[in-house]
Amino acid sequence: MIEQLQFSLRTAETPRLPSAWAYRIYGWLMSQLPADTAARLHEQGEHPLSQSLCFDAAAQTSVWTLNLLDEALAAQVRPLLAGCTTLKLHGAPLQMELLGSRSVENGLQLLLAAREDSASRTRLWFRTPCAFKQAGRYAIYPQEFLLLQSLVLHWNTAFPDCQLSDPDALDAILCGLRIRDYSLHTVTYHIKNTCIPGFVGSAVVEARLALPLLELWNALLSFAPYGGIGIKTTLGMGGVSVEPLVLPQKLR
């Protein structure tokens, strides 16, 4: 099972927190876990955790989204956050309030739900800076191959018993994907003394696929808000939301 928890965070002075503070929050969370658990998370290539911090203008609060992609890790984290009203970062204690939670039992649940979703165009909202690594360099544009590769990698980490590993099916999905529109701008994400170039904004992805492949693609998209997209999702990058789009009748 995977679980998503969302919290309102603010300081006494302001509700608007920099998205890069998610890195500090990750450090705080690791300090609360048993030493062997924290060490194991640091050593793993793909982490069973993603998280992000972004400002909700309508609610006038910063929202910390924590995704626990492993039941064993979730069992350790839940008690740490239950009833927590203050997150004590160095120099800036944060007022904390649980906004809500949701969970997914397994990958099959998302695959079955995708059968009810026939959307062939989807807007991806990149809420926190997103970037990819390609040939040893940062890629700061959401190419179709990079999107699919990232979603599959995160999915397979979260659902080891429901792996997406058929190369022919994945190649067929890739051939049917097109980025049709985007509104993006570059930003820099600060981690310690490192500045990572990335982007925020939105992109519309069209999927011209046979129904079984469209269902698989939509299942991956429905997982995106849990697993994130791109690199450093454990440290606050790649937080996304997904908006299925209804095409005008004449364009179908």
Protein Blocks (a to p, Z undefined) as FASTA:
>chain_A
ZZddddddddfkbmbdcfklmmmmmmmmmmmpcfklmmmmmmpmbdcbdcdddddfklop
acdddddfbfklmmmmmmmmgopabdcdehiacddddfbdcddfblmlmmmmmmmpccfb
dcdddfbacdddeehiacfbdcfklmmmmmmmmmmmmmmmlccfbfklmmmmmmmgccfb
dcdddddddehjbccdddeddddddddddfklmmmmmmmmmmmmmnogaehklnopaiac
dddddddfklZZ
